[in-house]
Amino acid sequence: MAFTVLALSQLVHSFNMRSNRQSVFKTGFTSNKYLLGAVLISAMLVFIVLEVPFLASVFRLTTLSMKEWITVGLLALAPIVVVETAKFLKLNTTANEYEA
């Protein structure tokens, strides 16, 4: 489970790193087609390694239950929450400095 969270959270985090100031929701997830394609292919490869029994045994991984996949999904989205909060706080702090 840790491998999956780490791999998928880094893929999600790549969307955050496109801009230090603009929200990922403002720039959009589909504005960079190459990044979107790379993330989808990488996520598919992670899924294949986990779900194909031969590959899972080579990497010594176990199949995840539905509850574990939900947990992985929520934890993989954590970088968006953290970075978007930081961007919001940074923008508000900068705006308040100019008002004073």
Distance bins in CASP14 RR format, pairs under 12 A and 6 or more apart:
PFRMAT RR
TARGET T0000
AUTHOR 0000-0000-0000
RMODE 2
METHOD distances of the structure
MODEL  1
1 7 0 0 0 0 0 1 0 0 0 0 0
1 8 0 0 0 0 0 1 0 0 0 0 0
1 9 0 0 0 0 0 1 0 0 0 0 0
1 50 0 0 0 0 1 0 0 0 0 0 0
1 61 0 0 0 0 1 0 0 0 0 0 0
1 62 0 0 0 0 1 0 0 0 0 0 0
1 63 0 0 0 0 0 1 0 0 0 0 0
1 64 1 0 0 1 0 0 0 0 0 0 0
1 65 0 0 0 0 1 0 0 0 0 0 0
1 67 0 0 0 0 0 1 0 0 0 0 0
1 68 1 0 1 0 0 0 0 0 0 0 0
1 69 0 0 0 0 1 0 0 0 0 0 0
1 70 0 0 0 0 0 1 0 0 0 0 0
1 71 1 0 0 1 0 0 0 0 0 0 0
1 72 1 0 0 1 0 0 0 0 0 0 0
1 73 0 0 0 0 0 1 0 0 0 0 0
1 74 0 0 0 0 0 1 0 0 0 0 0
1 75 0 0 0 0 1 0 0 0 0 0 0
1 76 0 0 0 0 0 1 0 0 0 0 0
2 8 0 0 0 0 0 1 0 0 0 0 0
2 9 0 0 0 0 0 1 0 0 0 0 0
2 61 0 0 0 0 0 1 0 0 0 0 0
2 62 0 0 0 0 0 1 0 0 0 0 0
2 64 0 0 0 0 0 1 0 0 0 0 0
2 68 0 0 0 0 0 1 0 0 0 0 0
2 71 0 0 0 0 0 1 0 0 0 0 0
2 72 0 0 0 0 1 0 0 0 0 0 0
2 75 0 0 0 0 1 0 0 0 0 0 0
2 76 0 0 0 0 0 1 0 0 0 0 0
3 9 0 0 0 0 0 1 0 0 0 0 0
3 10 0 0 0 0 0 1 0 0 0 0 0
3 46 0 0 0 0 1 0 0 0 0 0 0
3 49 0 0 0 0 1 0 0 0 0 0 0
3 50 0 0 0 0 1 0 0 0 0 0 0
3 56 0 0 0 0 0 1 0 0 0 0 0
3 59 1 0 0 1 0 0 0 0 0 0 0
3 60 0 0 0 0 1 0 0 0 0 0 0
3 61 1 0 0 1 0 0 0 0 0 0 0
3 62 0 0 0 0 0 1 0 0 0 0 0
3 64 0 0 0 0 0 1 0 0 0 0 0
3 68 0 0 0 0 0 1 0 0 0 0 0
3 72 0 0 0 0 1 0 0 0 0 0 0
3 76 0 0 0 0 0 1 0 0 0 0 0
4 10 0 0 0 0 0 1 0 0 0 0 0
4 11 0 0 0 0 0 1 0 0 0 0 0
4 43 0 0 0 0 1 0 0 0 0 0 0
4 45 0 0 0 0 0 1 0 0 0 0 0
4 46 1 0 0 1 0 0 0 0 0 0 0
4 47 0 0 0 0 1 0 0 0 0 0 0
4 49 0 0 0 0 1 0 0 0 0 0 0
4 50 1 0 0 1 0 0 0 0 0 0 0
4 51 0 0 0 0 0 1 0 0 0 0 0
4 56 0 0 0 0 0 1 0 0 0 0 0
4 59 0 0 0 0 0 1 0 0 0 0 0
4 61 0 0 0 0 1 0 0 0 0 0 0
4 62 0 0 0 0 0 1 0 0 0 0 0
4 63 0 0 0 0 0 1 0 0 0 0 0
4 64 1 0 0 1 0 0 0 0 0 0 0
4 68 0 0 0 0 1 0 0 0 0 0 0
4 69 0 0 0 0 1 0 0 0 0 0 0
4 70 0 0 0 0 0 1 0 0 0 0 0
4 71 0 0 0 0 1 0 0 0 0 0 0
4 72 1 0 1 0 0 0 0 0 0 0 0
4 73 0 0 0 0 1 0 0 0 0 0 0
4 75 0 0 0 0 1 0 0 0 0 0 0
4 76 1 0 0 1 0 0 0 0 0 0 0
5 11 0 0 0 0 0 1 0 0 0 0 0
5 12 0 0 0 0 0 1 0 0 0 0 0
5 13 0 0 0 0 0 1 0 0 0 0 0
5 46 0 0 0 0 0 1 0 0 0 0 0
5 50 0 0 0 0 0 1 0 0 0 0 0
5 64 0 0 0 0 0 1 0 0 0 0 0
5 68 0 0 0 0 1 0 0 0 0 0 0
5 69 0 0 0 0 0 1 0 0 0 0 0
5 70 0 0 0 0 0 1 0 0 0 0 0
5 71 0 0 0 0 1 0 0 0 0 0 0
5 72 1 0 1 0 0 0 0 0 0 0 0
5 73 1 0 0 1 0 0 0 0 0 0 0
5 74 0 0 0 0 1 0 0 0 0 0 0
5 75 1 0 1 0 0 0 0 0 0 0 0
5 76 1 0 1 0 0 0 0 0 0 0 0
5 77 0 0 0 0 0 1 0 0 0 0 0
5 78 0 0 0 0 1 0 0 0 0 0 0
5 79 0 0 0 0 0 1 0 0 0 0 0
6 12 0 0 0 0 0 1 0 0 0 0 0
6 13 0 0 0 0 0 1 0 0 0 0 0
6 46 0 0 0 0 1 0 0 0 0 0 0
6 72 0 0 0 0 1 0 0 0 0 0 0
6 75 0 0 0 0 1 0 0 0 0 0 0
6 76 0 0 0 0 1 0 0 0 0 0 0
6 78 0 0 0 0 0 1 0 0 0 0 0
6 79 0 0 0 0 0 1 0 0 0 0 0
7 13 0 0 0 0 0 1 0 0 0 0 0
7 14 0 0 0 0 0 1 0 0 0 0 0
7 39 0 0 0 0 0 1 0 0 0 0 0
7 42 1 0 0 1 0 0 0 0 0 0 0
7 43 0 0 0 0 1 0 0 0 0 0 0
7 44 0 0 0 0 0 1 0 0 0 0 0
7 45 0 0 0 0 1 0 0 0 0 0 0
7 46 1 0 1 0 0 0 0 0 0 0 0
7 47 0 0 0 0 1 0 0 0 0 0 0
7 49 0 0 0 0 1 0 0 0 0 0 0
7 50 0 0 0 0 1 0 0 0 0 0 0
7 59 0 0 0 0 0 1 0 0 0 0 0
7 61 0 0 0 0 0 1 0 0 0 0 0
7 72 0 0 0 0 1 0 0 0 0 0 0
7 73 0 0 0 0 0 1 0 0 0 0 0
7 75 0 0 0 0 0 1 0 0 0 0 0
7 76 0 0 0 0 1 0 0 0 0 0 0
8 14 0 0 0 0 0 1 0 0 0 0 0
8 15 0 0 0 0 0 1 0 0 0 0 0
8 39 0 0 0 0 1 0 0 0 0 0 0
8 40 0 0 0 0 0 1 0 0 0 0 0
8 42 0 0 0 0 1 0 0 0 0 0 0
8 43 1 0 0 1 0 0 0 0 0 0 0
8 44 0 0 0 0 0 1 0 0 0 0 0
8 45 0 0 0 0 0 1 0 0 0 0 0
8 46 1 0 0 1 0 0 0 0 0 0 0
8 47 0 0 0 0 1 0 0 0 0 0 0
8 50 0 0 0 0 0 1 0 0 0 0 0
8 64 0 0 0 0 0 1 0 0 0 0 0
8 69 0 0 0 0 0 1 0 0 0 0 0
8 71 0 0 0 0 0 1 0 0 0 0 0
8 72 1 0 0 1 0 0 0 0 0 0 0
8 73 1 0 0 1 0 0 0 0 0 0 0
8 74 0 0 0 0 0 1 0 0 0 0 0
8 75 0 0 0 0 1 0 0 0 0 0 0
8 76 1 1 0 0 0 0 0 0 0 0 0
8 77 0 0 0 0 1 0 0 0 0 0 0
8 78 0 0 0 0 0 1 0 0 0 0 0
8 79 0 0 0 0 1 0 0 0 0 0 0
8 80 0 0 0 0 0 1 0 0 0 0 0
9 15 0 0 0 0 0 1 0 0 0 0 0
9 16 0 0 0 0 0 1 0 0 0 0 0
9 39 0 0 0 0 0 1 0 0 0 0 0
9 43 0 0 0 0 0 1 0 0 0 0 0
9 46 0 0 0 0 0 1 0 0 0 0 0
9 72 0 0 0 0 1 0 0 0 0 0 0
9 73 0 0 0 0 1 0 0 0 0 0 0
9 74 0 0 0 0 0 1 0 0 0 0 0
9 75 1 0 0 1 0 0 0 0 0 0 0
9 76 1 0 1 0 0 0 0 0 0 0 0
9 77 1 0 0 1 0 0 0 0 0 0 0
9 78 1 0 0 1 0 0 0 0 0 0 0
9 79 1 0 1 0 0 0 0 0 0 0 0
9 80 0 0 0 0 1 0 0 0 0 0 0
9 81 0 0 0 0 0 1 0 0 0 0 0
9 82 0 0 0 0 0 1 0 0 0 0 0
9 83 0 0 0 0 0 1 0 0 0 0 0
10 16 0 0 0 0 0 1 0 0 0 0 0
10 17 0 0 0 0 0 1 0 0 0 0 0
10 38 0 0 0 0 0 1 0 0 0 0 0
10 39 0 0 0 0 1 0 0 0 0 0 0
10 42 0 0 0 0 1 0 0 0 0 0 0
10 43 0 0 0 0 0 1 0 0 0 0 0
10 46 0 0 0 0 0 1 0 0 0 0 0
10 75 0 0 0 0 0 1 0 0 0 0 0
10 76 0 0 0 0 1 0 0 0 0 0 0
10 78 0 0 0 0 0 1 0 0 0 0 0
10 79 0 0 0 0 1 0 0 0 0 0 0
11 17 0 0 0 0 0 1 0 0 0 0 0
11 29 0 0 0 0 0 1 0 0 0 0 0
11 35 0 0 0 0 1 0 0 0 0 0 0
11 36 0 0 0 0 0 1 0 0 0 0 0
11 37 0 0 0 0 0 1 0 0 0 0 0
11 38 0 0 0 0 1 0 0 0 0 0 0
11 39 1 0 1 0 0 0 0 0 0 0 0
11 40 0 0 0 0 1 0 0 0 0 0 0
11 41 0 0 0 0 1 0 0 0 0 0 0
11 42 1 0 1 0 0 0 0 0 0 0 0
11 43 1 0 1 0 0 0 0 0 0 0 0
11 44 0 0 0 0 0 1 0 0 0 0 0
11 45 0 0 0 0 0 1 0 0 0 0 0
11 46 0 0 0 0 1 0 0 0 0 0 0
11 47 0 0 0 0 0 1 0 0 0 0 0
11 72 0 0 0 0 0 1 0 0 0 0 0
11 73 0 0 0 0 0 1 0 0 0 0 0
11 76 1 0 0 1 0 0 0 0 0 0 0
11 77 0 0 0 0 0 1 0 0 0 0 0
11 79 0 0 0 0 1 0 0 0 0 0 0
11 80 0 0 0 0 0 1 0 0 0 0 0
12 24 0 0 0 0 1 0 0 0 0 0 0
12 29 0 0 0 0 1 0 0 0 0 0 0
12 35 0 0 0 0 0 1 0 0 0 0 0
12 36 0 0 0 0 0 1 0 0 0 0 0
12 39 1 0 0 1 0 0 0 0 0 0 0
12 42 0 0 0 0 0 1 0 0 0 0 0
12 43 0 0 0 0 1 0 0 0 0 0 0
12 72 0 0 0 0 0 1 0 0 0 0 0
12 73 0 0 0 0 1 0 0 0 0 0 0
12 74 0 0 0 0 0 1 0 0 0 0 0
12 75 0 0 0 0 1 0 0 0 0 0 0
12 76 1 0 1 0 0 0 0 0 0 0 0
12 77 1 0 0 1 0 0 0 0 0 0 0
12 78 0 0 0 0 1 0 0 0 0 0 0
12 79 1 0 1 0 0 0 0 0 0 0 0
12 80 1 0 0 1 0 0 0 0 0 0 0
12 81 0 0 0 0 0 1 0 0 0 0 0
12 82 0 0 0 0 0 1 0 0 0 0 0
12 83 0 0 0 0 1 0 0 0 0 0 0
12 84 0 0 0 0 0 1 0 0 0 0 0
13 24 0 0 0 0 1 0 0 0 0 0 0
13 35 0 0 0 0 0 1 0 0 0 0 0
13 39 0 0 0 0 0 1 0 0 0 0 0
13 76 0 0 0 0 1 0 0 0 0 0 0
13 77 0 0 0 0 0 1 0 0 0 0 0
13 78 0 0 0 0 1 0 0 0 0 0 0
13 79 1 0 1 0 0 0 0 0 0 0 0
13 80 1 0 0 1 0 0 0 0 0 0 0
13 81 0 0 0 0 0 1 0 0 0 0 0
13 82 0 0 0 0 1 0 0 0 0 0 0
13 83 1 0 0 1 0 0 0 0 0 0 0
13 84 0 0 0 0 0 1 0 0 0 0 0
14 24 0 0 0 0 0 1 0 0 0 0 0
14 29 0 0 0 0 0 1 0 0 0 0 0
14 32 0 0 0 0 1 0 0 0 0 0 0
14 34 0 0 0 0 0 1 0 0 0 0 0
14 35 1 0 0 1 0 0 0 0 0 0 0
14 36 0 0 0 0 1 0 0 0 0 0 0
14 37 0 0 0 0 0 1 0 0 0 0 0
14 38 0 0 0 0 1 0 0 0 0 0 0
14 39 1 0 0 1 0 0 0 0 0 0 0
14 40 0 0 0 0 0 1 0 0 0 0 0
14 42 0 0 0 0 1 0 0 0 0 0 0
14 43 0 0 0 0 0 1 0 0 0 0 0
14 76 0 0 0 0 0 1 0 0 0 0 0
14 79 0 0 0 0 1 0 0 0 0 0 0
14 80 0 0 0 0 0 1 0 0 0 0 0
14 83 0 0 0 0 0 1 0 0 0 0 0
15 22 0 0 0 0 0 1 0 0 0 0 0
15 23 0 0 0 0 0 1 0 0 0 0 0
15 24 1 0 1 0 0 0 0 0 0 0 0
15 25 0 0 0 0 1 0 0 0 0 0 0
15 26 0 0 0 0 0 1 0 0 0 0 0
15 27 0 0 0 0 1 0 0 0 0 0 0
15 28 0 0 0 0 1 0 0 0 0 0 0
15 29 1 0 1 0 0 0 0 0 0 0 0
15 30 0 0 0 0 0 1 0 0 0 0 0
15 31 0 0 0 0 1 0 0 0 0 0 0
15 32 0 0 0 0 1 0 0 0 0 0 0
15 35 1 0 0 1 0 0 0 0 0 0 0
15 36 0 0 0 0 1 0 0 0 0 0 0
15 37 0 0 0 0 0 1 0 0 0 0 0
15 38 0 0 0 0 0 1 0 0 0 0 0
15 39 1 0 0 1 0 0 0 0 0 0 0
15 40 0 0 0 0 0 1 0 0 0 0 0
15 76 0 0 0 0 0 1 0 0 0 0 0
15 77 0 0 0 0 0 1 0 0 0 0 0
15 79 0 0 0 0 1 0 0 0 0 0 0
15 80 1 0 0 1 0 0 0 0 0 0 0
15 83 0 0 0 0 1 0 0 0 0 0 0
15 84 0 0 0 0 0 1 0 0 0 0 0
16 22 0 0 0 0 0 1 0 0 0 0 0
16 23 0 0 0 0 1 0 0 0 0 0 0
16 24 1 0 1 0 0 0 0 0 0 0 0
16 25 0 0 0 0 0 1 0 0 0 0 0
16 27 0 0 0 0 1 0 0 0 0 0 0
16 28 0 0 0 0 0 1 0 0 0 0 0
16 29 0 0 0 0 0 1 0 0 0 0 0
16 35 0 0 0 0 0 1 0 0 0 0 0
16 39 0 0 0 0 0 1 0 0 0 0 0
16 77 0 0 0 0 0 1 0 0 0 0 0
16 78 0 0 0 0 0 1 0 0 0 0 0
16 79 1 0 1 0 0 0 0 0 0 0 0
16 80 1 0 0 1 0 0 0 0 0 0 0
16 81 0 0 0 0 0 1 0 0 0 0 0
16 82 0 0 0 0 1 0 0 0 0 0 0
16 83 1 0 1 0 0 0 0 0 0 0 0
16 84 1 0 0 1 0 0 0 0 0 0 0
16 85 0 0 0 0 0 1 0 0 0 0 0
16 86 0 0 0 0 1 0 0 0 0 0 0
16 87 0 0 0 0 1 0 0 0 0 0 0
17 24 0 0 0 0 1 0 0 0 0 0 0
17 27 0 0 0 0 0 1 0 0 0 0 0
17 32 0 0 0 0 0 1 0 0 0 0 0
17 35 0 0 0 0 1 0 0 0 0 0 0
17 39 0 0 0 0 0 1 0 0 0 0 0
17 79 0 0 0 0 1 0 0 0 0 0 0
17 80 0 0 0 0 0 1 0 0 0 0 0
17 83 0 0 0 0 1 0 0 0 0 0 0
17 87 0 0 0 0 0 1 0 0 0 0 0
18 24 1 0 0 1 0 0 0 0 0 0 0
18 25 0 0 0 0 0 1 0 0 0 0 0
18 26 0 0 0 0 0 1 0 0 0 0 0
18 27 1 0 1 0 0 0 0 0 0 0 0
18 28 0 0 0 0 1 0 0 0 0 0 0
18 29 0 0 0 0 1 0 0 0 0 0 0
18 30 0 0 0 0 0 1 0 0 0 0 0
18 31 1 0 0 1 0 0 0 0 0 0 0
18 32 1 0 0 1 0 0 0 0 0 0 0
18 34 0 0 0 0 0 1 0 0 0 0 0
18 35 1 0 0 1 0 0 0 0 0 0 0
18 36 0 0 0 0 0 1 0 0 0 0 0
18 39 0 0 0 0 0 1 0 0 0 0 0
18 83 0 0 0 0 0 1 0 0 0 0 0
18 87 0 0 0 0 0 1 0 0 0 0 0
19 25 0 0 0 0 0 1 0 0 0 0 0
19 26 0 0 0 0 1 0 0 0 0 0 0
19 27 1 0 1 0 0 0 0 0 0 0 0
19 28 0 0 0 0 1 0 0 0 0 0 0
19 31 0 0 0 0 0 1 0 0 0 0 0
19 32 0 0 0 0 0 1 0 0 0 0 0
19 83 0 0 0 0 0 1 0 0 0 0 0
19 84 0 0 0 0 0 1 0 0 0 0 0
19 87 0 0 0 0 1 0 0 0 0 0 0
19 90 0 0 0 0 0 1 0 0 0 0 0
19 91 0 0 0 0 0 1 0 0 0 0 0
20 27 0 0 0 0 0 1 0 0 0 0 0
20 83 0 0 0 0 1 0 0 0 0 0 0
20 86 0 0 0 0 1 0 0 0 0 0 0
20 87 1 0 0 1 0 0 0 0 0 0 0
20 90 0 0 0 0 1 0 0 0 0 0 0
20 91 0 0 0 0 0 1 0 0 0 0 0
20 94 0 0 0 0 0 1 0 0 0 0 0
21 27 0 0 0 0 1 0 0 0 0 0 0
21 83 0 0 0 0 0 1 0 0 0 0 0
21 84 0 0 0 0 0 1 0 0 0 0 0
21 86 0 0 0 0 0 1 0 0 0 0 0
21 87 1 0 0 1 0 0 0 0 0 0 0
21 88 0 0 0 0 0 1 0 0 0 0 0
21 90 1 0 0 1 0 0 0 0 0 0 0
21 91 1 0 0 1 0 0 0 0 0 0 0
21 94 0 0 0 0 1 0 0 0 0 0 0
21 95 0 0 0 0 0 1 0 0 0 0 0
22 28 0 0 0 0 1 0 0 0 0 0 0
22 31 0 0 0 0 0 1 0 0 0 0 0
22 83 0 0 0 0 0 1 0 0 0 0 0
22 84 0 0 0 0 0 1 0 0 0 0 0
22 87 1 0 0 1 0 0 0 0 0 0 0
22 88 0 0 0 0 0 1 0 0 0 0 0
22 90 0 0 0 0 0 1 0 0 0 0 0
22 91 0 0 0 0 1 0 0 0 0 0 0
23 29 0 0 0 0 0 1 0 0 0 0 0
23 80 0 0 0 0 1 0 0 0 0 0 0
23 81 0 0 0 0 0 1 0 0 0 0 0
23 83 0 0 0 0 1 0 0 0 0 0 0
23 84 1 0 1 0 0 0 0 0 0 0 0
23 85 0 0 0 0 0 1 0 0 0 0 0
23 86 0 0 0 0 0 1 0 0 0 0 0
23 87 1 0 0 1 0 0 0 0 0 0 0
23 88 1 0 0 1 0 0 0 0 0 0 0
23 90 0 0 0 0 0 1 0 0 0 0 0
23 91 0 0 0 0 1 0 0 0 0 0 0
24 30 0 0 0 0 0 1 0 0 0 0 0
24 31 0 0 0 0 1 0 0 0 0 0 0
24 32 0 0 0 0 0 1 0 0 0 0 0
24 35 0 0 0 0 0 1 0 0 0 0 0
24 77 0 0 0 0 0 1 0 0 0 0 0
24 79 0 0 0 0 1 0 0 0 0 0 0
24 80 1 0 0 1 0 0 0 0 0 0 0
24 81 0 0 0 0 0 1 0 0 0 0 0
24 82 0 0 0 0 0 1 0 0 0 0 0
24 83 1 0 0 1 0 0 0 0 0 0 0
24 84 1 0 0 1 0 0 0 0 0 0 0
24 85 0 0 0 0 0 1 0 0 0 0 0
24 86 0 0 0 0 0 1 0 0 0 0 0
24 87 0 0 0 0 1 0 0 0 0 0 0
24 88 0 0 0 0 0 1 0 0 0 0 0
25 31 0 0 0 0 0 1 0 0 0 0 0
25 80 0 0 0 0 1 0 0 0 0 0 0
25 81 0 0 0 0 0 1 0 0 0 0 0
25 83 0 0 0 0 0 1 0 0 0 0 0
25 84 1 0 0 1 0 0 0 0 0 0 0
25 87 0 0 0 0 0 1 0 0 0 0 0
25 88 0 0 0 0 0 1 0 0 0 0 0
26 84 0 0 0 0 0 1 0 0 0 0 0
26 87 0 0 0 0 1 0 0 0 0 0 0
26 88 0 0 0 0 0 1 0 0 0 0 0
26 91 0 0 0 0 0 1 0 0 0 0 0
27 35 0 0 0 0 0 1 0 0 0 0 0
27 36 0 0 0 0 0 1 0 0 0 0 0
27 84 0 0 0 0 0 1 0 0 0 0 0
27 87 0 0 0 0 0 1 0 0 0 0 0
28 35 0 0 0 0 0 1 0 0 0 0 0
28 36 0 0 0 0 1 0 0 0 0 0 0
28 80 0 0 0 0 0 1 0 0 0 0 0
29 35 0 0 0 0 1 0 0 0 0 0 0
29 36 1 0 0 1 0 0 0 0 0 0 0
29 37 0 0 0 0 0 1 0 0 0 0 0
29 39 0 0 0 0 1 0 0 0 0 0 0
29 40 0 0 0 0 0 1 0 0 0 0 0
29 80 0 0 0 0 0 1 0 0 0 0 0
30 36 1 0 1 0 0 0 0 0 0 0 0
30 37 0 0 0 0 1 0 0 0 0 0 0
30 39 0 0 0 0 0 1 0 0 0 0 0
30 40 0 0 0 0 0 1 0 0 0 0 0
32 38 0 0 0 0 1 0 0 0 0 0 0
32 39 0 0 0 0 1 0 0 0 0 0 0
33 39 0 0 0 0 0 1 0 0 0 0 0
33 40 0 0 0 0 0 1 0 0 0 0 0
34 40 0 0 0 0 0 1 0 0 0 0 0
34 41 0 0 0 0 0 1 0 0 0 0 0
35 41 0 0 0 0 0 1 0 0 0 0 0
35 42 0 0 0 0 0 1 0 0 0 0 0
36 42 0 0 0 0 0 1 0 0 0 0 0
36 43 0 0 0 0 0 1 0 0 0 0 0
37 43 0 0 0 0 1 0 0 0 0 0 0
37 44 0 0 0 0 1 0 0 0 0 0 0
37 45 0 0 0 0 0 1 0 0 0 0 0
38 44 0 0 0 0 0 1 0 0 0 0 0
38 45 0 0 0 0 0 1 0 0 0 0 0
39 45 0 0 0 0 0 1 0 0 0 0 0
39 46 0 0 0 0 0 1 0 0 0 0 0
39 76 0 0 0 0 0 1 0 0 0 0 0
40 46 0 0 0 0 0 1 0 0 0 0 0
40 47 0 0 0 0 0 1 0 0 0 0 0
41 47 0 0 0 0 0 1 0 0 0 0 0
41 48 0 0 0 0 0 1 0 0 0 0 0
42 48 0 0 0 0 0 1 0 0 0 0 0
42 49 0 0 0 0 0 1 0 0 0 0 0
43 49 0 0 0 0 0 1 0 0 0 0 0
43 50 0 0 0 0 0 1 0 0 0 0 0
43 72 0 0 0 0 0 1 0 0 0 0 0
43 73 0 0 0 0 0 1 0 0 0 0 0
43 76 0 0 0 0 1 0 0 0 0 0 0
44 50 0 0 0 0 0 1 0 0 0 0 0
44 51 0 0 0 0 0 1 0 0 0 0 0
44 52 0 0 0 0 0 1 0 0 0 0 0
45 51 0 0 0 0 0 1 0 0 0 0 0
45 52 0 0 0 0 0 1 0 0 0 0 0
45 55 0 0 0 0 1 0 0 0 0 0 0
45 59 0 0 0 0 0 1 0 0 0 0 0
46 52 0 0 0 0 0 1 0 0 0 0 0
46 55 0 0 0 0 0 1 0 0 0 0 0
46 56 0 0 0 0 0 1 0 0 0 0 0
46 59 0 0 0 0 0 1 0 0 0 0 0
46 61 0 0 0 0 1 0 0 0 0 0 0
46 64 0 0 0 0 0 1 0 0 0 0 0
46 69 0 0 0 0 0 1 0 0 0 0 0
46 72 0 0 0 0 1 0 0 0 0 0 0
46 73 0 0 0 0 0 1 0 0 0 0 0
46 76 0 0 0 0 0 1 0 0 0 0 0
47 55 0 0 0 0 0 1 0 0 0 0 0
47 56 0 0 0 0 0 1 0 0 0 0 0
47 61 0 0 0 0 0 1 0 0 0 0 0
47 63 0 0 0 0 0 1 0 0 0 0 0
47 64 0 0 0 0 1 0 0 0 0 0 0
47 69 0 0 0 0 1 0 0 0 0 0 0
47 72 0 0 0 0 0 1 0 0 0 0 0
48 54 0 0 0 0 0 1 0 0 0 0 0
48 55 1 0 0 1 0 0 0 0 0 0 0
48 56 0 0 0 0 1 0 0 0 0 0 0
48 58 0 0 0 0 0 1 0 0 0 0 0
48 59 0 0 0 0 0 1 0 0 0 0 0
48 61 0 0 0 0 0 1 0 0 0 0 0
49 55 1 0 1 0 0 0 0 0 0 0 0
49 56 1 0 0 1 0 0 0 0 0 0 0
49 57 0 0 0 0 0 1 0 0 0 0 0
49 58 0 0 0 0 1 0 0 0 0 0 0
49 59 1 0 1 0 0 0 0 0 0 0 0
49 60 0 0 0 0 0 1 0 0 0 0 0
49 61 1 0 0 1 0 0 0 0 0 0 0
49 62 0 0 0 0 0 1 0 0 0 0 0
49 63 0 0 0 0 0 1 0 0 0 0 0
49 64 0 0 0 0 0 1 0 0 0 0 0
50 56 1 0 0 1 0 0 0 0 0 0 0
50 57 0 0 0 0 0 1 0 0 0 0 0
50 58 0 0 0 0 0 1 0 0 0 0 0
50 59 0 0 0 0 1 0 0 0 0 0 0
50 60 0 0 0 0 0 1 0 0 0 0 0
50 61 1 0 1 0 0 0 0 0 0 0 0
50 62 0 0 0 0 1 0 0 0 0 0 0
50 63 1 0 0 1 0 0 0 0 0 0 0
50 64 1 0 0 1 0 0 0 0 0 0 0
50 65 0 0 0 0 0 1 0 0 0 0 0
50 68 0 0 0 0 0 1 0 0 0 0 0
50 69 0 0 0 0 1 0 0 0 0 0 0
50 72 0 0 0 0 1 0 0 0 0 0 0
51 57 0 0 0 0 0 1 0 0 0 0 0
51 59 0 0 0 0 0 1 0 0 0 0 0
51 61 0 0 0 0 1 0 0 0 0 0 0
51 62 0 0 0 0 0 1 0 0 0 0 0
51 63 1 0 0 1 0 0 0 0 0 0 0
51 64 0 0 0 0 1 0 0 0 0 0 0
51 69 0 0 0 0 0 1 0 0 0 0 0
52 58 0 0 0 0 1 0 0 0 0 0 0
52 59 0 0 0 0 0 1 0 0 0 0 0
52 61 0 0 0 0 0 1 0 0 0 0 0
52 63 0 0 0 0 1 0 0 0 0 0 0
53 59 0 0 0 0 0 1 0 0 0 0 0
53 61 0 0 0 0 0 1 0 0 0 0 0
53 62 0 0 0 0 0 1 0 0 0 0 0
53 63 0 0 0 0 1 0 0 0 0 0 0
54 61 0 0 0 0 0 1 0 0 0 0 0
55 61 0 0 0 0 1 0 0 0 0 0 0
55 63 0 0 0 0 0 1 0 0 0 0 0
56 62 1 0 0 1 0 0 0 0 0 0 0
56 63 1 0 0 1 0 0 0 0 0 0 0
56 64 0 0 0 0 0 1 0 0 0 0 0
57 63 0 0 0 0 0 1 0 0 0 0 0
61 68 0 0 0 0 0 1 0 0 0 0 0
62 68 0 0 0 0 1 0 0 0 0 0 0
63 69 0 0 0 0 1 0 0 0 0 0 0
64 70 0 0 0 0 1 0 0 0 0 0 0
64 71 0 0 0 0 1 0 0 0 0 0 0
64 72 1 0 0 1 0 0 0 0 0 0 0
64 73 0 0 0 0 0 1 0 0 0 0 0
65 71 0 0 0 0 1 0 0 0 0 0 0
65 72 0 0 0 0 0 1 0 0 0 0 0
66 72 0 0 0 0 0 1 0 0 0 0 0
66 73 0 0 0 0 0 1 0 0 0 0 0
67 73 0 0 0 0 0 1 0 0 0 0 0
67 74 0 0 0 0 0 1 0 0 0 0 0
68 74 0 0 0 0 0 1 0 0 0 0 0
68 75 0 0 0 0 0 1 0 0 0 0 0
69 75 0 0 0 0 0 1 0 0 0 0 0
69 76 0 0 0 0 0 1 0 0 0 0 0
70 76 0 0 0 0 0 1 0 0 0 0 0
70 77 0 0 0 0 0 1 0 0 0 0 0
71 77 0 0 0 0 0 1 0 0 0 0 0
71 78 0 0 0 0 0 1 0 0 0 0 0
72 78 0 0 0 0 0 1 0 0 0 0 0
73 79 0 0 0 0 0 1 0 0 0 0 0
73 80 0 0 0 0 0 1 0 0 0 0 0
74 80 0 0 0 0 0 1 0 0 0 0 0
74 81 0 0 0 0 1 0 0 0 0 0 0
75 81 0 0 0 0 0 1 0 0 0 0 0
75 82 0 0 0 0 0 1 0 0 0 0 0
77 83 0 0 0 0 0 1 0 0 0 0 0
77 84 0 0 0 0 0 1 0 0 0 0 0
78 84 0 0 0 0 0 1 0 0 0 0 0
78 85 0 0 0 0 0 1 0 0 0 0 0
79 85 0 0 0 0 0 1 0 0 0 0 0
79 86 0 0 0 0 0 1 0 0 0 0 0
79 87 0 0 0 0 0 1 0 0 0 0 0
80 86 0 0 0 0 0 1 0 0 0 0 0
80 87 0 0 0 0 0 1 0 0 0 0 0
80 88 0 0 0 0 0 1 0 0 0 0 0
81 87 0 0 0 0 0 1 0 0 0 0 0
81 88 0 0 0 0 0 1 0 0 0 0 0
82 88 0 0 0 0 0 1 0 0 0 0 0
82 89 0 0 0 0 0 1 0 0 0 0 0
83 89 0 0 0 0 0 1 0 0 0 0 0
83 90 0 0 0 0 0 1 0 0 0 0 0
84 90 0 0 0 0 0 1 0 0 0 0 0
84 91 0 0 0 0 0 1 0 0 0 0 0
85 91 0 0 0 0 0 1 0 0 0 0 0
85 92 0 0 0 0 0 1 0 0 0 0 0
86 92 0 0 0 0 0 1 0 0 0 0 0
86 93 0 0 0 0 0 1 0 0 0 0 0
87 93 0 0 0 0 0 1 0 0 0 0 0
87 94 0 0 0 0 0 1 0 0 0 0 0
88 94 0 0 0 0 0 1 0 0 0 0 0
88 95 0 0 0 0 0 1 0 0 0 0 0
89 95 0 0 0 0 0 1 0 0 0 0 0
89 96 0 0 0 0 0 1 0 0 0 0 0
90 96 0 0 0 0 0 1 0 0 0 0 0
90 97 0 0 0 0 0 1 0 0 0 0 0
91 97 0 0 0 0 0 1 0 0 0 0 0
91 98 0 0 0 0 0 1 0 0 0 0 0
92 98 0 0 0 0 0 1 0 0 0 0 0
92 99 0 0 0 0 0 1 0 0 0 0 0
93 99 0 0 0 0 0 1 0 0 0 0 0
93 100 0 0 0 0 0 1 0 0 0 0 0
94 100 0 0 0 0 0 1 0 0 0 0 0
END
